[in-house]
Structures are given as C-alpha cells and as structure tokens.
Amino acid sequence: MALETANYINDLTITNPTASDPKSQGDDHIRMLKTVLKECFAGFTGAVIITAAETGTAAAHVLNPATALLAYTTGLLLLYRPVNAGTGSFTVNVSGLGAKPVKTLLGADPTAGDVVASQPLLLMYDGTNFVIIAGSETLLRTGNQTMTGNLTMVGSQLITGDLAVTGSLSGPAMSSKGNVSGQTWAGAQDFTSAALTASTKTAGTATNEVATCAFVVAQAFSPVLPGQAGNAGKVLTTDGSNASWGTNSASVLYLYNNF
C-alpha cells in the first residue's frame, strides 16, 4: 500500500506498515518517524523530561534517573516529588552534573513553604537556573506571602487570624457593616456621616467610655428644671419631689432690714 505521511503523532497509523508492504519502504517509515519526533519536540536540544526518586535535603535536591542525564539543556523538564518540605532557597543536581539554583517564576529564591513534601514539582531549565513552573508552590502555601499587583478573589473568602492592611480599602462590593472587636483607633477619625450606637452605661459611671444620648439625658439637670421665662432673679427650690422657682430668702431679709 502507499506509504503514509505524518508530521505529528496523531498523523501516524498504528497498523502500518502492513505485512504486505515491501521491505524497501522500511527506510521511508524510519525517516517519517524521525520527522514526527523532531516536529513534536521542536526546540529541544537534549532530554525533554526527566523523572526519578528525589533524595537529598530541603536545601539540595538530588535526582539520579535510571538512564543518566548527559547534560543540562535549555527547556529540560524535571518532574519529581521532593522528600522534604521547603525551608527557603534550594538547588537541584541531576546525575551528578552539578547543583543548579531553583527560582520562582519571577526569578526570586523560593521561601519557606513554597515546596511541600511528597507533592509533585515541575521545573524547567532556562540555561542558568531551574524554574518552578508548576507543582506545590502554586497549590499549597504557608507562612508569610507577598503579592504585588492586583488581586481578584471570586467567591466567599475566610480569613482566620489578624489582617494588617496598609493603605485604603475601597470598592462598591465592600460590606457596609463589619464586626470589629478589640480595635485601638489612633489619629483623627471622621464619623460625621455615620450613625453610631453604643451600650448605655449605668448612672454615675465616670470613665473615658463613650456616653450615649440616653446616658447624657439621664444625667442632665436641665430637663427637670421648671420654665425659665418670667422668672428672672428667682432661685430654684425643691420640696423633695419637685423643683420650682422661689425668692432668695437672704435677699428678702436684706430688703426688710434696710427699708
């Protein structure tokens, strides 16, 4: 039958060559398979992907594949499960070719918690360093994290523990109410547009706590005073139950003695 043509793996016919195909086409099949391999792994100048059991320490990963790697080449992929959890920066050494630094996608050294023990890790060699492109760094993170740029979170988020924010929080989707407990406010705070409520303290409370309107009214003297109009010069008297205006007895006695 006619020789098949192929450039990629999906182009290959698994049943070819057939038993009736002439042996003279054998070299053509071999050349076609070479073409497929070159096209499917275009750009790779050495090994494509290496996997092996990792040995070593958290700071120095070691891989010894069954078939030794001949050289580090750009684009080489390493897929393995680290034995130890990450404690910070680390290197990887394959087939004794020498330890190479491992970096994050942004070119920084990994931090504690970036690598999780026994979780898959995928690295790519860029000609100088191995770069973490997938694996435990992007799936599980613990410890302090620094994020630069915009962060969009979709769905409900739960934050356990303290949240320190530097700068302003704004946005139409922010809740208008919050349950804030045990906060210390410093500097000038503007609550002009707010409707603040607080618990009313018992009468006689003398602390620096907030006084509510109800507390102020309860302690105020003016609501129990009799009317002011037409009572100039009079003094306030009480019979023990009600207050009223009266004359100053000392003034009356003075007038009596002098007239």
Stockholm file with secondary structure:
# STOCKHOLM 1.0

chainA/1-259         MALETANYINDLTITNPTASDPKSQGDDHIRMLKTVLKECFAGFTGAVIITAAETGTAAAHVLNPATALLAYTTGLLLLYRPVNAGTGSFTVNVSGLGAKPVKTLLGADPTAGDVVASQPLLLMYDGTNFVIIAGSETLLRTGNQTMTGNLTMVGSQLITGDLAVTGSLSGPAMSSKGNVSGQTWAGAQDFTSAALTASTKTAGTATNEVATCAFVVAQAFSPVLPGQAGNAGKVLTTDGSNASWGTNSASVLYLYNNF
#=GR chainA/1-259 SS CCCCCCSSGGGCCTTCSCTTSCGGGHHHHHHHHHHHHHHHTTTCCSCCEEECCEEECSSEEEECCSSCCCCCCTTCEEEECCSSCCCSCCEEEETTSCEEEEECTTSCCCCTTSSCTTSCEEEEECSSSEEEEEEHHHHCCCSCCCCCSCCCCCSCCCCCSCCCCCSCCCCTTSCSCCCCCSCCCCSCCCCTTCCCCCCCCCTTCCSSSCCCHHHHHHHCSGGGSCCCTTCTTCEEEECSSCEEEECCHHHHHHHHHHC
#=GC SS_cons         CCCCCCSSGGGCCTTCSCTTSCGGGHHHHHHHHHHHHHHHTTTCCSCCEEECCEEECSSEEEECCSSCCCCCCTTCEEEECCSSCCCSCCEEEETTSCEEEEECTTSCCCCTTSSCTTSCEEEEECSSSEEEEEEHHHHCCCSCCCCCSCCCCCSCCCCCSCCCCCSCCCCTTSCSCCCCCSCCCCSCCCCTTCCCCCCCCCTTCCSSSCCCHHHHHHHCSGGGSCCCTTCTTCEEEECSSCEEEECCHHHHHHHHHHC
//
